[in-house]
Amino acid sequence: FRLRQINNGVFVRLNKATINMLRIAEPYITWGYPNLKSVRELVYKRGFAKVNGQRVPITSNTIVEEKLGKGNIICVEDLIHEIFTVGDKFKYASNFLWPFKLNNPTGGWRKKTIHYVDGGDFGNREDKINELLRRMV
């Protein structure tokens, strides 16, 4: 999944294979379904592009157009739309973005060794991931 450090985040297409991978790594990760506002906030505040193996800040649409123009993604808003809707070019859009480096959530982790369903922090949060992202961005 490209998650090499603590408090990193990536976008993943949710299908049977990725759900099984998430279940294996479940004690160490939390996941959910972000809304458009969260996706936009992550890309604009913490978004970095992967250009020739280098981590480059997304400062303008030209970087996006150079790398993803052939996939009909010509600006940052197109990139956000592609990720949010999980479109045909989702894989290229997601791999174009460097993993997001997030802060610890304000207020800290509650019980990170207990599953979210039982009042802890790891596992599937579904729509509640947006609240966590607000605290981490």
N, CA, C and O atoms as CSV, one atom per row, in Angstrom:
chain,resi,resn,atom,element,x,y,z
A,1,PHE,N,N,0.807,-1.214,0.000
A,1,PHE,CA,C,0.000,0.000,0.000
A,1,PHE,C,C,0.841,1.266,0.000
A,1,PHE,O,O,0.274,2.357,-0.047
A,2,ARG,N,N,2.138,1.177,0.049
A,2,ARG,CA,C,3.017,2.347,0.055
A,2,ARG,C,C,3.019,3.066,1.401
A,2,ARG,O,O,3.472,4.209,1.471
A,3,LEU,N,N,2.540,2.454,2.448
A,3,LEU,CA,C,2.543,3.101,3.761
A,3,LEU,C,C,3.802,2.675,4.504
A,3,LEU,O,O,3.869,1.568,5.039
A,4,ARG,N,N,4.789,3.545,4.535
A,4,ARG,CA,C,6.080,3.201,5.121
A,4,ARG,C,C,6.310,3.857,6.488
A,4,ARG,O,O,7.176,3.414,7.243
A,5,GLN,N,N,5.545,4.907,6.814
A,5,GLN,CA,C,5.735,5.617,8.070
A,5,GLN,C,C,4.414,5.683,8.829
A,5,GLN,O,O,3.337,5.478,8.270
A,6,ILE,N,N,4.534,5.974,10.113
A,6,ILE,CA,C,3.340,6.137,10.932
A,6,ILE,C,C,2.618,7.422,10.508
A,6,ILE,O,O,3.269,8.392,10.118
A,7,ASN,N,N,1.312,7.439,10.580
A,7,ASN,CA,C,0.455,8.577,10.224
A,7,ASN,C,C,0.566,8.964,8.756
A,7,ASN,O,O,0.429,10.140,8.420
A,8,ASN,N,N,0.810,8.003,7.881
A,8,ASN,CA,C,0.763,8.240,6.443
A,8,ASN,C,C,-0.597,7.803,5.922
A,8,ASN,O,O,-1.277,6.987,6.545
A,9,GLY,N,N,-0.991,8.349,4.775
A,9,GLY,CA,C,-2.272,7.976,4.194
A,9,GLY,C,C,-2.211,7.911,2.683
A,9,GLY,O,O,-1.487,8.685,2.055
A,10,VAL,N,N,-2.963,6.998,2.093
A,10,VAL,CA,C,-3.075,6.869,0.642
A,10,VAL,C,C,-4.534,6.590,0.291
A,10,VAL,O,O,-5.332,6.199,1.142
A,11,PHE,N,N,-4.862,6.801,-0.984
A,11,PHE,CA,C,-6.188,6.445,-1.492
A,11,PHE,C,C,-6.086,5.092,-2.170
A,11,PHE,O,O,-5.168,4.848,-2.952
A,12,VAL,N,N,-7.042,4.202,-1.864
A,12,VAL,CA,C,-7.045,2.850,-2.407
A,12,VAL,C,C,-8.432,2.551,-2.955
A,12,VAL,O,O,-9.440,2.881,-2.331
A,13,ARG,N,N,-8.476,1.914,-4.144
A,13,ARG,CA,C,-9.756,1.461,-4.692
A,13,ARG,C,C,-10.248,0.296,-3.834
A,13,ARG,O,O,-9.500,-0.648,-3.577
A,14,LEU,N,N,-11.484,0.361,-3.399
A,14,LEU,CA,C,-12.018,-0.667,-2.509
A,14,LEU,C,C,-12.665,-1.776,-3.331
A,14,LEU,O,O,-13.712,-1.571,-3.944
A,15,ASN,N,N,-12.044,-2.941,-3.341
A,15,ASN,CA,C,-12.627,-4.122,-3.965
A,15,ASN,C,C,-12.331,-5.313,-3.058
A,15,ASN,O,O,-11.770,-5.141,-1.975
A,16,LYS,N,N,-12.696,-6.498,-3.484
A,16,LYS,CA,C,-12.550,-7.663,-2.607
A,16,LYS,C,C,-11.095,-7.895,-2.213
A,16,LYS,O,O,-10.806,-8.211,-1.058
A,17,ALA,N,N,-10.182,-7.739,-3.162
A,17,ALA,CA,C,-8.761,-7.979,-2.885
A,17,ALA,C,C,-8.208,-6.969,-1.884
A,17,ALA,O,O,-7.498,-7.346,-0.952
A,18,THR,N,N,-8.530,-5.684,-2.070
A,18,THR,CA,C,-7.988,-4.676,-1.153
A,18,THR,C,C,-8.635,-4.774,0.228
A,18,THR,O,O,-7.985,-4.496,1.235
A,19,ILE,N,N,-9.901,-5.166,0.283
A,19,ILE,CA,C,-10.541,-5.355,1.594
A,19,ILE,C,C,-9.834,-6.467,2.362
A,19,ILE,O,O,-9.615,-6.344,3.568
A,20,ASN,N,N,-9.472,-7.556,1.671
A,20,ASN,CA,C,-8.747,-8.644,2.331
A,20,ASN,C,C,-7.373,-8.180,2.807
A,20,ASN,O,O,-6.931,-8.572,3.887
A,21,MET,N,N,-6.687,-7.345,2.010
A,21,MET,CA,C,-5.391,-6.808,2.435
A,21,MET,C,C,-5.548,-5.884,3.636
A,21,MET,O,O,-4.724,-5.898,4.550
A,22,LEU,N,N,-6.612,-5.078,3.631
A,22,LEU,CA,C,-6.866,-4.192,4.767
A,22,LEU,C,C,-7.144,-4.996,6.034
A,22,LEU,O,O,-6.717,-4.613,7.123
A,23,ARG,N,N,-7.855,-6.105,5.892
A,23,ARG,CA,C,-8.160,-6.944,7.056
A,23,ARG,C,C,-6.886,-7.535,7.662
A,23,ARG,O,O,-6.779,-7.671,8.881
A,24,ILE,N,N,-5.913,-7.888,6.801
A,24,ILE,CA,C,-4.652,-8.447,7.299
A,24,ILE,C,C,-3.888,-7.398,8.104
A,24,ILE,O,O,-3.337,-7.698,9.163
A,25,ALA,N,N,-3.858,-6.167,7.594
A,25,ALA,CA,C,-3.104,-5.091,8.252
A,25,ALA,C,C,-3.949,-4.348,9.285
A,25,ALA,O,O,-3.509,-3.338,9.834
A,26,GLU,N,N,-5.144,-4.836,9.549
A,26,GLU,CA,C,-6.117,-4.109,10.366
A,26,GLU,C,C,-5.616,-3.625,11.726
A,26,GLU,O,O,-5.954,-2.504,12.108
A,27,PRO,N,N,-4.834,-4.398,12.478
A,27,PRO,CA,C,-4.410,-3.888,13.796
A,27,PRO,C,C,-3.501,-2.664,13.730
A,27,PRO,O,O,-3.230,-2.037,14.754
A,28,TYR,N,N,-3.028,-2.319,12.531
A,28,TYR,CA,C,-2.070,-1.223,12.406
A,28,TYR,C,C,-2.617,-0.032,11.635
A,28,TYR,O,O,-1.960,1.007,11.572
A,29,ILE,N,N,-3.793,-0.155,11.053
A,29,ILE,CA,C,-4.325,0.913,10.197
A,29,ILE,C,C,-5.787,1.198,10.530
A,29,ILE,O,O,-6.473,0.389,11.155
A,30,THR,N,N,-6.232,2.353,10.102
A,30,THR,CA,C,-7.655,2.676,10.143
A,30,THR,C,C,-8.029,3.176,8.761
A,30,THR,O,O,-7.222,3.832,8.104
A,31,TRP,N,N,-9.240,2.878,8.309
A,31,TRP,CA,C,-9.647,3.308,6.982
A,31,TRP,C,C,-11.124,3.651,6.979
A,31,TRP,O,O,-11.854,3.364,7.927
A,32,GLY,N,N,-11.545,4.276,5.879
A,32,GLY,CA,C,-12.943,4.656,5.748
A,32,GLY,C,C,-13.195,5.267,4.390
A,32,GLY,O,O,-12.371,5.158,3.482
A,33,TYR,N,N,-14.348,5.915,4.259
A,33,TYR,CA,C,-14.785,6.471,2.986
A,33,TYR,C,C,-14.810,7.989,3.105
A,33,TYR,O,O,-15.769,8.544,3.640
A,34,PRO,N,N,-13.773,8.674,2.615
A,34,PRO,CA,C,-13.712,10.133,2.775
A,34,PRO,C,C,-14.727,10.838,1.885
A,34,PRO,O,O,-15.082,10.342,0.816
A,35,ASN,N,N,-15.192,12.009,2.341
A,35,ASN,CA,C,-16.084,12.806,1.503
A,35,ASN,C,C,-15.251,13.748,0.634
A,35,ASN,O,O,-14.029,13.808,0.766
A,36,LEU,N,N,-15.920,14.479,-0.250
A,36,LEU,CA,C,-15.227,15.350,-1.199
A,36,LEU,C,C,-14.419,16.423,-0.485
A,36,LEU,O,O,-13.312,16.755,-0.907
A,37,LYS,N,N,-14.964,16.962,0.587
A,37,LYS,CA,C,-14.262,18.011,1.334
A,37,LYS,C,C,-12.940,17.490,1.900
A,37,LYS,O,O,-11.927,18.188,1.854
A,38,SER,N,N,-12.948,16.280,2.428
A,38,SER,CA,C,-11.727,15.690,2.989
A,38,SER,C,C,-10.690,15.423,1.907
A,38,SER,O,O,-9.504,15.688,2.103
A,39,VAL,N,N,-11.131,14.899,0.765
A,39,VAL,CA,C,-10.209,14.626,-0.339
A,39,VAL,C,C,-9.581,15.928,-0.818
A,39,VAL,O,O,-8.370,16.002,-1.023
A,40,ARG,N,N,-10.409,16.953,-0.997
A,40,ARG,CA,C,-9.912,18.251,-1.467
A,40,ARG,C,C,-8.913,18.846,-0.467
A,40,ARG,O,O,-7.865,19.361,-0.854
A,41,GLU,N,N,-9.252,18.767,0.814
A,41,GLU,CA,C,-8.381,19.311,1.864
A,41,GLU,C,C,-7.032,18.589,1.879
A,41,GLU,O,O,-5.987,19.228,1.998
A,42,LEU,N,N,-7.053,17.268,1.760
A,42,LEU,CA,C,-5.811,16.499,1.747
A,42,LEU,C,C,-4.936,16.865,0.556
A,42,LEU,O,O,-3.736,17.088,0.713
A,43,VAL,N,N,-5.528,16.927,-0.630
A,43,VAL,CA,C,-4.735,17.195,-1.832
A,43,VAL,C,C,-4.163,18.603,-1.802
A,43,VAL,O,O,-2.995,18.801,-2.137
A,44,TYR,N,N,-4.968,19.587,-1.406
A,44,TYR,CA,C,-4.479,20.967,-1.406
A,44,TYR,C,C,-3.485,21.241,-0.279
A,44,TYR,O,O,-2.502,21.951,-0.492
A,45,LYS,N,N,-3.718,20.691,0.916
A,45,LYS,CA,C,-2.843,21.003,2.047
A,45,LYS,C,C,-1.633,20.081,2.141
A,45,LYS,O,O,-0.537,20.531,2.475
A,46,ARG,N,N,-1.822,18.797,1.849
A,46,ARG,CA,C,-0.754,17.815,2.058
A,46,ARG,C,C,-0.335,17.103,0.780
A,46,ARG,O,O,0.419,16.132,0.836
A,47,GLY,N,N,-0.818,17.576,-0.387
A,47,GLY,CA,C,-0.567,16.869,-1.631
A,47,GLY,C,C,0.802,17.146,-2.220
A,47,GLY,O,O,1.192,18.300,-2.400
A,48,PHE,N,N,1.526,16.082,-2.518
A,48,PHE,CA,C,2.796,16.164,-3.218
A,48,PHE,C,C,2.733,15.199,-4.388
A,48,PHE,O,O,2.133,14.128,-4.293
A,49,ALA,N,N,3.360,15.587,-5.493
A,49,ALA,CA,C,3.359,14.756,-6.687
A,49,ALA,C,C,4.621,13.904,-6.720
A,49,ALA,O,O,5.648,14.261,-6.142
A,50,LYS,N,N,4.524,12.778,-7.403
A,50,LYS,CA,C,5.677,11.920,-7.628
A,50,LYS,C,C,6.150,12.180,-9.055
A,50,LYS,O,O,5.531,11.714,-10.012
A,51,VAL,N,N,7.246,12.924,-9.197
A,51,VAL,CA,C,7.791,13.263,-10.512
A,51,VAL,C,C,9.204,12.702,-10.588
A,51,VAL,O,O,10.093,13.157,-9.868
A,52,ASN,N,N,9.416,11.719,-11.455
A,52,ASN,CA,C,10.714,11.054,-11.619
A,52,ASN,C,C,11.258,10.541,-10.285
A,52,ASN,O,O,12.454,10.656,-10.017
A,53,GLY,N,N,10.399,9.988,-9.466
A,53,GLY,CA,C,10.805,9.443,-8.179
A,53,GLY,C,C,11.064,10.484,-7.105
A,53,GLY,O,O,11.515,10.142,-6.012
A,54,GLN,N,N,10.789,11.743,-7.395
A,54,GLN,CA,C,11.014,12.829,-6.441
A,54,GLN,C,C,9.684,13.310,-5.873
A,54,GLN,O,O,8.653,13.247,-6.542
A,55,ARG,N,N,9.719,13.790,-4.636
A,55,ARG,CA,C,8.528,14.339,-3.976
A,55,ARG,C,C,8.479,15.827,-4.273
A,55,ARG,O,O,9.292,16.597,-3.762
A,56,VAL,N,N,7.514,16.235,-5.109
A,56,VAL,CA,C,7.418,17.618,-5.580
A,56,VAL,C,C,6.087,18.211,-5.130
A,56,VAL,O,O,5.045,17.592,-5.345
A,57,PRO,N,N,6.091,19.403,-4.506
A,57,PRO,CA,C,4.813,20.012,-4.114
A,57,PRO,C,C,3.971,20.361,-5.340
A,57,PRO,O,O,4.501,20.790,-6.365
A,58,ILE,N,N,2.661,20.174,-5.226
A,58,ILE,CA,C,1.750,20.505,-6.327
A,58,ILE,C,C,1.473,22.002,-6.240
A,58,ILE,O,O,0.563,22.436,-5.534
A,59,THR,N,N,2.268,22.781,-6.964
A,59,THR,CA,C,2.140,24.235,-6.905
A,59,THR,C,C,1.282,24.783,-8.030
A,59,THR,O,O,0.710,25.866,-7.904
A,60,SER,N,N,1.187,24.043,-9.136
A,60,SER,CA,C,0.385,24.532,-10.258
A,60,SER,C,C,-0.195,23.349,-11.026
A,60,SER,O,O,0.153,22.193,-10.786
A,61,ASN,N,N,-1.085,23.674,-11.948
A,61,ASN,CA,C,-1.730,22.636,-12.751
A,61,ASN,C,C,-0.793,22.047,-13.798
A,61,ASN,O,O,-1.073,20.978,-14.339
A,62,THR,N,N,0.320,22.728,-14.094
A,62,THR,CA,C,1.219,22.230,-15.140
A,62,THR,C,C,1.848,20.895,-14.743
A,62,THR,O,O,2.046,20.027,-15.593
A,63,ILE,N,N,2.159,20.728,-13.470
A,63,ILE,CA,C,2.732,19.457,-12.999
A,63,ILE,C,C,1.738,18.324,-13.235
A,63,ILE,O,O,2.108,17.250,-13.708
A,64,VAL,N,N,0.479,18.574,-12.903
A,64,VAL,CA,C,-0.572,17.561,-13.075
A,64,VAL,C,C,-0.774,17.269,-14.556
A,64,VAL,O,O,-0.901,16.112,-14.955
A,65,GLU,N,N,-0.802,18.321,-15.366
A,65,GLU,CA,C,-1.053,18.144,-16.802
A,65,GLU,C,C,0.085,17.392,-17.483
A,65,GLU,O,O,-0.160,16.569,-18.364
A,66,GLU,N,N,1.330,17.667,-17.085
A,66,GLU,CA,C,2.470,16.977,-17.693
A,66,GLU,C,C,2.409,15.476,-17.451
A,66,GLU,O,O,2.651,14.687,-18.363
A,67,LYS,N,N,2.085,15.080,-16.220
A,67,LYS,CA,C,2.112,13.663,-15.870
A,67,LYS,C,C,0.813,12.925,-16.200
A,67,LYS,O,O,0.853,11.749,-16.561
A,68,LEU,N,N,-0.343,13.601,-16.082
A,68,LEU,CA,C,-1.632,12.921,-16.239
A,68,LEU,C,C,-2.467,13.463,-17.392
A,68,LEU,O,O,-3.629,13.086,-17.540
A,69,GLY,N,N,-1.893,14.343,-18.212
A,69,GLY,CA,C,-2.636,14.965,-19.311
A,69,GLY,C,C,-3.193,13.958,-20.294
A,69,GLY,O,O,-4.301,14.129,-20.802
A,70,LYS,N,N,-2.428,12.899,-20.570
A,70,LYS,CA,C,-2.913,11.891,-21.525
A,70,LYS,C,C,-4.097,11.100,-20.971
A,70,LYS,O,O,-4.827,10.463,-21.730
A,71,GLY,N,N,-4.287,11.138,-19.656
A,71,GLY,CA,C,-5.434,10.482,-19.031
A,71,GLY,C,C,-6.600,11.425,-18.836
A,71,GLY,O,O,-7.539,11.110,-18.104
A,72,ASN,N,N,-6.555,12.597,-19.492
A,72,ASN,CA,C,-7.622,13.601,-19.437
A,72,ASN,C,C,-7.734,14.263,-18.065
A,72,ASN,O,O,-8.792,14.789,-17.718
A,73,ILE,N,N,-6.663,14.242,-17.289
A,73,ILE,CA,C,-6.621,14.940,-16.002
A,73,ILE,C,C,-5.659,16.103,-16.187
A,73,ILE,O,O,-4.444,15.910,-16.244
A,74,ILE,N,N,-6.212,17.323,-16.281
A,74,ILE,CA,C,-5.365,18.462,-16.636
A,74,ILE,C,C,-5.214,19.488,-15.523
A,74,ILE,O,O,-4.437,20.432,-15.665
A,75,CYS,N,N,-5.934,19.327,-14.422
A,75,CYS,CA,C,-5.787,20.284,-13.322
A,75,CYS,C,C,-6.005,19.561,-11.991
A,75,CYS,O,O,-6.403,18.396,-11.965
A,76,VAL,N,N,-5.743,20.258,-10.904
A,76,VAL,CA,C,-5.859,19.664,-9.575
A,76,VAL,C,C,-7.303,19.254,-9.291
A,76,VAL,O,O,-7.542,18.215,-8.676
A,77,GLU,N,N,-8.266,20.061,-9.734
A,77,GLU,CA,C,-9.679,19.710,-9.510
A,77,GLU,C,C,-10.060,18.425,-10.250
A,77,GLU,O,O,-10.848,17.631,-9.736
A,78,ASP,N,N,-9.506,18.211,-11.460
A,78,ASP,CA,C,-9.740,16.949,-12.173
A,78,ASP,C,C,-9.160,15.776,-11.389
A,78,ASP,O,O,-9.761,14.704,-11.316
A,79,LEU,N,N,-7.985,15.995,-10.806
A,79,LEU,CA,C,-7.339,14.966,-9.996
A,79,LEU,C,C,-8.209,14.609,-8.791
A,79,LEU,O,O,-8.407,13.432,-8.490
A,80,ILE,N,N,-8.724,15.623,-8.106
A,80,ILE,CA,C,-9.599,15.408,-6.945
A,80,ILE,C,C,-10.869,14.676,-7.366
A,80,ILE,O,O,-11.309,13.752,-6.682
A,81,HIS,N,N,-11.461,15.088,-8.493
A,81,HIS,CA,C,-12.680,14.451,-8.995
A,81,HIS,C,C,-12.429,12.977,-9.317
A,81,HIS,O,O,-13.249,12.120,-8.990
A,82,GLU,N,N,-11.300,12.686,-9.955
A,82,GLU,CA,C,-10.968,11.310,-10.331
A,82,GLU,C,C,-10.800,10.432,-9.088
A,82,GLU,O,O,-11.251,9.287,-9.065
A,83,ILE,N,N,-10.156,10.968,-8.070
A,83,ILE,CA,C,-9.946,10.199,-6.837
A,83,ILE,C,C,-11.266,10.007,-6.094
A,83,ILE,O,O,-11.557,8.909,-5.619
A,84,PHE,N,N,-12.063,11.063,-5.992
A,84,PHE,CA,C,-13.319,10.966,-5.241
A,84,PHE,C,C,-14.313,10.017,-5.901
A,84,PHE,O,O,-14.987,9.248,-5.216
A,85,THR,N,N,-14.410,10.069,-7.235
A,85,THR,CA,C,-15.375,9.222,-7.938
A,85,THR,C,C,-14.823,7.833,-8.240
A,85,THR,O,O,-15.561,6.974,-8.723
A,86,VAL,N,N,-13.542,7.594,-7.964
A,86,VAL,CA,C,-12.859,6.335,-8.273
A,86,VAL,C,C,-13.120,5.974,-9.733
A,86,VAL,O,O,-13.698,4.932,-10.044
A,87,GLY,N,N,-12.680,6.862,-10.614
A,87,GLY,CA,C,-12.908,6.699,-12.047
A,87,GLY,C,C,-11.942,5.722,-12.702
A,87,GLY,O,O,-11.225,4.984,-12.026
A,88,ASP,N,N,-11.938,5.735,-14.044
A,88,ASP,CA,C,-11.104,4.819,-14.824
A,88,ASP,C,C,-9.615,5.034,-14.575
A,88,ASP,O,O,-8.848,4.072,-14.543
A,89,LYS,N,N,-9.210,6.260,-14.401
A,89,LYS,CA,C,-7.787,6.598,-14.228
A,89,LYS,C,C,-7.414,6.754,-12.751
A,89,LYS,O,O,-6.430,7.421,-12.429
A,90,PHE,N,N,-8.189,6.147,-11.858
A,90,PHE,CA,C,-7.933,6.271,-10.417
A,90,PHE,C,C,-6.537,5.779,-10.043
A,90,PHE,O,O,-5.842,6.410,-9.246
A,91,LYS,N,N,-6.135,4.654,-10.619
A,91,LYS,CA,C,-4.836,4.072,-10.277
A,91,LYS,C,C,-3.706,5.049,-10.597
A,91,LYS,O,O,-2.795,5.233,-9.790
A,92,TYR,N,N,-3.765,5.678,-11.780
A,92,TYR,CA,C,-2.720,6.630,-12.172
A,92,TYR,C,C,-2.760,7.872,-11.290
A,92,TYR,O,O,-1.718,8.400,-10.901
A,93,ALA,N,N,-3.967,8.335,-10.978
A,93,ALA,CA,C,-4.117,9.527,-10.137
A,93,ALA,C,C,-3.599,9.258,-8.729
A,93,ALA,O,O,-2.915,10.102,-8.150
A,94,SER,N,N,-3.913,8.103,-8.181
A,94,SER,CA,C,-3.487,7.762,-6.827
A,94,SER,C,C,-1.973,7.560,-6.760
A,94,SER,O,O,-1.330,7.996,-5.805
A,95,ASN,N,N,-1.405,6.903,-7.770
A,95,ASN,CA,C,0.045,6.688,-7.789
A,95,ASN,C,C,0.810,7.967,-8.074
A,95,ASN,O,O,1.980,8.076,-7.708
A,96,PHE,N,N,0.178,8.938,-8.719
A,96,PHE,CA,C,0.796,10.239,-8.974
A,96,PHE,C,C,1.022,10.986,-7.664
A,96,PHE,O,O,1.988,11.737,-7.526
A,97,LEU,N,N,0.120,10.773,-6.703
A,97,LEU,CA,C,0.232,11.449,-5.407
A,97,LEU,C,C,1.178,10.682,-4.485
A,97,LEU,O,O,1.079,9.463,-4.343
A,98,TRP,N,N,2.090,11.417,-3.868
A,98,TRP,CA,C,2.959,10.840,-2.848
A,98,TRP,C,C,2.089,10.540,-1.628
A,98,TRP,O,O,1.119,11.260,-1.391
A,99,PRO,N,N,2.403,9.489,-0.836
A,99,PRO,CA,C,1.598,9.248,0.375
A,99,PRO,C,C,1.542,10.489,1.264
A,99,PRO,O,O,2.552,11.162,1.469
A,100,PHE,N,N,0.365,10.784,1.785
A,100,PHE,CA,C,0.160,11.984,2.599
A,100,PHE,C,C,0.814,11.799,3.965
A,100,PHE,O,O,0.599,10.789,4.635
A,101,LYS,N,N,1.611,12.779,4.369
A,101,LYS,CA,C,2.214,12.754,5.706
A,101,LYS,C,C,1.314,13.565,6.619
A,101,LYS,O,O,1.193,14.779,6.460
A,102,LEU,N,N,0.687,12.905,7.568
A,102,LEU,CA,C,-0.273,13.552,8.457
A,102,LEU,C,C,0.303,13.688,9.865
A,102,LEU,O,O,1.252,12.993,10.229
A,103,ASN,N,N,-0.276,14.580,10.639
A,103,ASN,CA,C,0.111,14.753,12.036
A,103,ASN,C,C,-0.642,13.747,12.898
A,103,ASN,O,O,-1.594,13.112,12.443
A,104,ASN,N,N,-0.204,13.612,14.148
A,104,ASN,CA,C,-1.025,12.885,15.111
A,104,ASN,C,C,-2.330,13.651,15.267
A,104,ASN,O,O,-2.319,14.879,15.187
A,105,PRO,N,N,-3.448,12.978,15.486
A,105,PRO,CA,C,-4.705,13.721,15.645
A,105,PRO,C,C,-4.664,14.613,16.881
A,105,PRO,O,O,-4.109,14.229,17.911
A,106,THR,N,N,-5.252,15.804,16.776
A,106,THR,CA,C,-5.307,16.675,17.948
A,106,THR,C,C,-6.134,15.971,19.015
A,106,THR,O,O,-7.218,15.458,18.735
A,107,GLY,N,N,-5.631,15.952,20.208
A,107,GLY,CA,C,-6.277,15.189,21.272
A,107,GLY,C,C,-5.720,13.785,21.377
A,107,GLY,O,O,-6.029,13.063,22.325
A,108,GLY,N,N,-4.901,13.389,20.413
A,108,GLY,CA,C,-4.236,12.087,20.443
A,108,GLY,C,C,-5.145,10.931,20.056
A,108,GLY,O,O,-6.342,11.102,19.823
A,109,TRP,N,N,-4.545,9.761,19.996
A,109,TRP,CA,C,-5.293,8.533,19.745
A,109,TRP,C,C,-5.951,8.119,21.051
A,109,TRP,O,O,-5.343,8.224,22.116
A,110,ARG,N,N,-7.178,7.653,20.974
A,110,ARG,CA,C,-7.882,7.255,22.197
A,110,ARG,C,C,-7.360,5.910,22.701
A,110,ARG,O,O,-6.653,5.844,23.706
A,111,LYS,N,N,-7.711,4.860,22.002
A,111,LYS,CA,C,-7.274,3.512,22.385
A,111,LYS,C,C,-6.815,2.825,21.115
A,111,LYS,O,O,-7.600,2.136,20.463
A,112,LYS,N,N,-5.554,3.003,20.757
A,112,LYS,CA,C,-5.115,2.513,19.460
A,112,LYS,C,C,-4.883,1.009,19.413
A,112,LYS,O,O,-4.581,0.472,18.347
A,113,THR,N,N,-5.016,0.319,20.535
A,113,THR,CA,C,-4.859,-1.136,20.520
A,113,THR,C,C,-6.201,-1.860,20.489
A,113,THR,O,O,-6.244,-3.090,20.508
A,114,ILE,N,N,-7.298,-1.101,20.442
A,114,ILE,CA,C,-8.644,-1.690,20.451
A,114,ILE,C,C,-9.344,-1.330,19.141
A,114,ILE,O,O,-9.180,-0.221,18.632
A,115,HIS,N,N,-10.121,-2.261,18.598
A,115,HIS,CA,C,-10.826,-2.047,17.333
A,115,HIS,C,C,-11.821,-0.889,17.459
A,115,HIS,O,O,-12.368,-0.640,18.534
A,116,TYR,N,N,-12.046,-0.189,16.345
A,116,TYR,CA,C,-12.948,0.967,16.333
A,116,TYR,C,C,-14.355,0.596,16.807
A,116,TYR,O,O,-15.009,1.375,17.501
A,117,VAL,N,N,-14.806,-0.578,16.433
A,117,VAL,CA,C,-16.144,-1.031,16.813
A,117,VAL,C,C,-16.268,-1.142,18.337
A,117,VAL,O,O,-17.341,-0.925,18.900
A,118,ASP,N,N,-15.157,-1.483,18.991
A,118,ASP,CA,C,-15.156,-1.642,20.451
A,118,ASP,C,C,-14.738,-0.369,21.180
A,118,ASP,O,O,-14.440,-0.417,22.374
A,119,GLY,N,N,-14.709,0.759,20.492
A,119,GLY,CA,C,-14.358,2.026,21.123
A,119,GLY,C,C,-12.905,2.416,20.948
A,119,GLY,O,O,-12.449,3.384,21.556
A,120,GLY,N,N,-12.171,1.683,20.130
A,120,GLY,CA,C,-10.755,1.981,19.910
A,120,GLY,C,C,-10.533,2.816,18.669
A,120,GLY,O,O,-11.396,3.605,18.281
A,121,ASP,N,N,-9.375,2.645,18.040
A,121,ASP,CA,C,-9.021,3.501,16.912
A,121,ASP,C,C,-8.713,2.779,15.612
A,121,ASP,O,O,-8.801,3.410,14.559
A,122,PHE,N,N,-8.358,1.496,15.611
A,122,PHE,CA,C,-8.009,0.871,14.336
A,122,PHE,C,C,-9.215,0.172,13.715
A,122,PHE,O,O,-10.195,-0.125,14.398
A,123,GLY,N,N,-9.125,-0.087,12.401
A,123,GLY,CA,C,-10.200,-0.778,11.700
A,123,GLY,C,C,-11.012,0.148,10.817
A,123,GLY,O,O,-10.605,1.277,10.544
A,124,ASN,N,N,-12.161,-0.334,10.371
A,124,ASN,CA,C,-13.004,0.389,9.420
A,124,ASN,C,C,-13.865,1.418,10.143
A,124,ASN,O,O,-14.695,1.065,10.981
A,125,ARG,N,N,-13.664,2.693,9.812
A,125,ARG,CA,C,-14.438,3.782,10.417
A,125,ARG,C,C,-15.602,4.214,9.537
A,125,ARG,O,O,-16.458,4.982,9.979
A,126,GLU,N,N,-15.647,3.731,8.297
A,126,GLU,CA,C,-16.644,4.133,7.309
A,126,GLU,C,C,-16.629,5.652,7.150
A,126,GLU,O,O,-15.583,6.210,6.821
A,127,ASP,N,N,-17.753,6.341,7.373
A,127,ASP,CA,C,-17.815,7.790,7.141
A,127,ASP,C,C,-17.155,8.602,8.248
A,127,ASP,O,O,-16.893,9.791,8.061
A,128,LYS,N,N,-16.884,7.995,9.384
A,128,LYS,CA,C,-16.274,8.716,10.508
A,128,LYS,C,C,-14.796,9.025,10.262
A,128,LYS,O,O,-14.167,9.705,11.073
A,129,ILE,N,N,-14.236,8.536,9.155
A,129,ILE,CA,C,-12.839,8.833,8.822
A,129,ILE,C,C,-12.654,10.330,8.588
A,129,ILE,O,O,-11.567,10.865,8.811
A,130,ASN,N,N,-13.709,11.005,8.142
A,130,ASN,CA,C,-13.615,12.446,7.866
A,130,ASN,C,C,-13.300,13.237,9.129
A,130,ASN,O,O,-12.519,14.188,9.096
A,131,GLU,N,N,-13.906,12.844,10.231
A,131,GLU,CA,C,-13.649,13.517,11.509
A,131,GLU,C,C,-12.184,13.338,11.919
A,131,GLU,O,O,-11.549,14.279,12.396
A,132,LEU,N,N,-11.652,12.127,11.730
A,132,LEU,CA,C,-10.249,11.869,12.062
A,132,LEU,C,C,-9.321,12.675,11.152
A,132,LEU,O,O,-8.326,13.233,11.615
A,133,LEU,N,N,-9.644,12.736,9.869
A,133,LEU,CA,C,-8.806,13.493,8.932
A,133,LEU,C,C,-8.764,14.975,9.286
A,133,LEU,O,O,-7.716,15.607,9.154
A,134,ARG,N,N,-9.877,15.536,9.731
A,134,ARG,CA,C,-9.898,16.950,10.145
A,134,ARG,C,C,-8.911,17.191,11.288
A,134,ARG,O,O,-8.244,18.223,11.347
A,135,ARG,N,N,-8.836,16.201,12.202
A,135,ARG,CA,C,-7.935,16.341,13.347
A,135,ARG,C,C,-6.477,16.120,12.971
A,135,ARG,O,O,-5.581,16.547,13.699
A,136,MET,N,N,-6.222,15.455,11.839
A,136,MET,CA,C,-4.848,15.117,11.462
A,136,MET,C,C,-4.234,16.054,10.428
A,136,MET,O,O,-3.009,16.134,10.328
A,137,VAL,N,N,-5.059,16.769,9.653
A,137,VAL,CA,C,-4.518,17.647,8.598
A,137,VAL,C,C,-4.122,18.936,9.163
A,137,VAL,O,O,-3.645,19.808,8.436
